[in-house]
Amino acid sequence: MIEIEGLTKRFGPYTAVSDLSLTVGKGEVLGFLGPNGAGKSTTMKMVTGFLSPTAGRVRVCGHDVETDALAAQSAIGYLPEGAPAYGDMTARQFLLFIAEVRGFKGADAKAKVDAAVGKTELAGVLDQPIETLSKGFKRRVGLAQAILHDPPVLIMDEPTDGLDPNQKHSVRTLIRAMAAEKAIVVSTHLLEEVEAICTRAVIIDRGQIVADGTPAELLARSRYHNAVTVTLPTTLESAAGGKLRGLASVSGVETQRRADGTVSFTAFAKNGALPIEDIGALAAAEKWDVKELRAEAGRLDEVFRAITTHDAAQRKADAA
């Protein structure tokens, strides 16, 4: 539903996006990640037709964004960064205006607005000027205009920015509910959002894709994939550390003393092993007073840091 081929954008001598190719199919929720300045927003603006590429092409539902812009943009719901709107309009007036822009009139326009308002929980602020709304409600107005015409493609830049935890939960639930029938791209800095709603994650750095996979596949690249943390009284620190390091399924152990008089051992898995059973059996055999025992799928923030420019360059410098 989204086809990107060789997309490049230069601003003078600066290359913001470089030869980027990507496809997104129906039913996918793609998390679009990258450091500040990596080219995420620039890519999304080119996909939606707000920026013309220096090179490459984009097709949305088979329509070329440059040569068949109206058909392509009709298929897109777009929530840009900052969710710009007409501040002197009320939320109701703005959404009715968007409905008309999208070609709906009269009862059809009202029905589309009512459906979008219901999904984004805006009923309580519909008749307030947008400029008087909180950041969270402004964001929800932006989301409502993006989904109002029930587009097959949704492109959202930081959709939960400014929302409180309850509002974030509602928006994520809405995205999951819409996902089966749409292709959805979500740019976000919130790595927990990727795990919560995305079926796939793409990380870009300096305008190029550096990782592409399911959240589980990216987590498997983490040093903490299958790592086990066991928390014990500090009196067991020396004995327990040695025994954990001696397990065949463990490649190494990190120790952290805690303020409550306990010590936590994080045991890292060796060659894809699952050390939690070995550690549980060891704890039972030694009759340790276990305060906590848990395994990890991995840490997405660690993977993100490891494969984006700064940390990758630092590792190369350290190795040299």
Backbone hydrogen bonds, N-H to C=O, Kabsch-Sander energy under -0.5 kcal/mol:
donor,donor_aa,acceptor,acceptor_aa,energy
2,I,24,V,-2.0
3,E,59,R,-2.7
4,I,22,L,-3.1
5,E,57,R,-2.6
7,L,20,L,-2.9
8,T,55,A,-2.5
9,K,17,V,-2.4
11,F,14,Y,-3.3
12,G,10,R,-0.6
14,Y,11,F,-2.0
16,A,9,K,-2.2
16,A,14,Y,-0.7
17,V,9,K,-1.5
18,S,207,G,-2.2
19,D,17,V,-0.5
20,L,7,L,-2.8
22,L,4,I,-2.0
24,V,2,I,-2.3
27,G,179,A,-0.5
27,G,182,K,-2.8
28,E,25,G,-1.8
30,L,28,E,-0.6
30,L,184,I,-3.3
31,G,29,V,-0.6
31,G,200,R,-3.1
32,F,30,L,-0.6
32,F,186,V,-3.2
33,L,31,G,-0.7
33,L,202,V,-3.1
38,A,35,P,-2.0
43,T,39,G,-2.2
44,M,40,K,-2.3
45,K,41,S,-2.4
46,M,42,T,-1.8
47,V,43,T,-2.4
48,T,44,M,-1.9
49,G,45,K,-0.5
49,G,46,M,-0.6
50,F,45,K,-2.0
51,L,45,K,-1.6
54,T,8,T,-2.4
55,A,8,T,-1.7
57,R,5,E,-2.0
59,R,3,E,-2.5
60,V,63,H,-2.7
61,C,1,M,-2.9
63,H,60,V,-2.1
65,V,58,V,-2.7
68,D,64,D,-2.3
72,A,68,D,-2.1
73,Q,69,A,-3.2
74,S,70,L,-1.8
75,A,71,A,-0.8
75,A,72,A,-0.8
76,I,73,Q,-1.2
77,G,153,V,-2.5
79,L,155,I,-2.6
83,A,80,P,-1.6
87,G,85,A,-0.9
89,M,86,Y,-1.5
91,A,125,V,-0.5
91,A,128,Q,-1.4
92,R,126,L,-2.8
94,F,90,T,-2.6
95,L,91,A,-2.3
96,L,92,R,-2.4
97,F,93,Q,-2.2
98,I,94,F,-2.4
99,A,95,L,-2.3
100,E,96,L,-2.0
101,V,97,F,-2.4
102,R,98,I,-2.1
103,G,100,E,-1.8
104,F,99,A,-2.8
108,D,105,K,-1.4
109,A,105,K,-0.8
110,K,106,G,-2.1
111,A,107,A,-2.5
112,K,108,D,-2.3
113,V,109,A,-2.4
114,D,110,K,-2.9
115,A,111,A,-2.2
116,A,112,K,-2.2
117,V,113,V,-2.8
118,G,114,D,-2.3
119,K,115,A,-1.9
120,T,116,A,-1.7
121,E,117,V,-0.9
122,L,117,V,-1.7
125,V,122,L,-2.1
126,L,123,A,-0.8
128,Q,125,V,-1.8
130,I,89,M,-3.1
131,E,87,G,-2.5
132,T,129,P,-1.7
133,L,130,I,-1.5
138,K,134,S,-2.5
139,R,135,K,-2.1
140,R,136,G,-1.7
141,V,137,F,-2.2
142,G,138,K,-2.1
143,L,139,R,-2.1
144,A,140,R,-2.5
145,Q,141,V,-2.2
146,A,142,G,-1.4
147,I,143,L,-1.8
148,L,144,A,-1.0
150,D,147,I,-2.2
153,V,75,A,-1.9
154,L,183,A,-2.5
155,I,77,G,-3.1
156,M,185,V,-3.0
157,D,79,L,-3.0
158,E,156,M,-0.8
158,E,187,S,-2.8
161,D,158,E,-1.6
163,L,160,T,-1.9
168,K,164,D,-2.8
169,H,165,P,-2.1
170,S,166,N,-2.0
171,V,167,Q,-2.5
172,R,168,K,-2.7
173,T,169,H,-2.3
174,L,170,S,-2.1
175,I,171,V,-2.5
176,R,172,R,-2.4
177,A,173,T,-2.1
178,M,174,L,-1.8
179,A,175,I,-1.3
181,E,178,M,-1.1
182,K,179,A,-1.4
183,A,152,P,-2.3
184,I,28,E,-2.7
184,I,182,K,-0.5
185,V,154,L,-2.8
186,V,30,L,-3.1
187,S,156,M,-2.9
187,S,185,V,-0.5
188,T,32,F,-1.3
191,L,189,H,-1.0
193,E,190,L,-1.1
194,V,190,L,-0.9
195,E,191,L,-1.4
196,A,192,E,-1.7
197,I,193,E,-2.4
198,C,193,E,-0.6
198,C,194,V,-1.8
199,T,29,V,-1.9
200,R,29,V,-1.6
201,A,213,G,-3.4
202,V,31,G,-3.0
203,I,211,A,-2.4
204,I,33,L,-2.9
204,I,202,V,-0.5
205,D,208,Q,-2.6
207,G,38,A,-2.3
208,Q,205,D,-1.5
210,V,203,I,-3.0
211,A,203,I,-1.3
213,G,201,A,-2.2
218,L,214,T,-2.3
219,L,215,P,-2.6
220,A,216,A,-1.7
221,R,218,L,-1.3
222,S,219,L,-1.8
225,H,222,S,-1.7
226,N,296,E,-2.2
227,A,224,Y,-2.0
228,V,267,A,-2.4
229,T,294,R,-2.9
230,V,228,V,-0.5
230,V,265,F,-2.4
231,T,292,E,-2.4
232,L,263,V,-2.7
234,T,261,G,-1.6
236,L,233,P,-2.0
237,E,234,T,-1.8
240,A,236,L,-2.8
241,G,237,E,-1.9
242,G,238,S,-1.6
243,K,239,A,-1.8
244,L,240,A,-2.5
245,R,241,G,-2.0
246,G,242,G,-0.9
247,L,244,L,-1.4
250,V,247,L,-1.4
251,S,268,F,-3.0
252,G,268,F,-0.7
254,E,266,T,-2.4
256,Q,264,S,-2.4
258,R,262,T,-2.9
261,G,258,R,-1.4
263,V,232,L,-3.1
264,S,256,Q,-3.0
265,F,230,V,-2.8
266,T,254,E,-2.9
267,A,228,V,-3.4
267,A,265,F,-0.6
268,F,252,G,-2.7
268,F,266,T,-0.5
270,K,249,S,-2.1
271,N,269,A,-0.6
273,A,270,K,-1.6
277,E,274,L,-0.8
279,I,275,P,-2.7
280,G,276,I,-2.6
281,A,277,E,-2.5
282,L,278,D,-2.4
283,A,279,I,-2.6
284,A,280,G,-2.1
285,A,281,A,-2.6
286,E,282,L,-2.5
287,K,283,A,-0.7
288,W,283,A,-2.1
290,V,288,W,-1.5
291,K,231,T,-3.2
292,E,231,T,-1.1
294,R,229,T,-2.2
296,E,227,A,-2.2
300,L,298,G,-0.5
303,V,299,R,-1.6
304,F,300,L,-2.8
305,R,301,D,-2.3
306,A,302,E,-2.1
307,I,303,V,-1.5
308,T,304,F,-0.9
312,A,308,T,-2.2
313,A,309,T,-3.0
314,Q,310,H,-2.2
315,R,311,D,-2.3
316,K,312,A,-1.8
317,A,313,A,-2.2
318,D,314,Q,-2.6
319,A,315,R,-2.4
320,A,316,K,-1.9
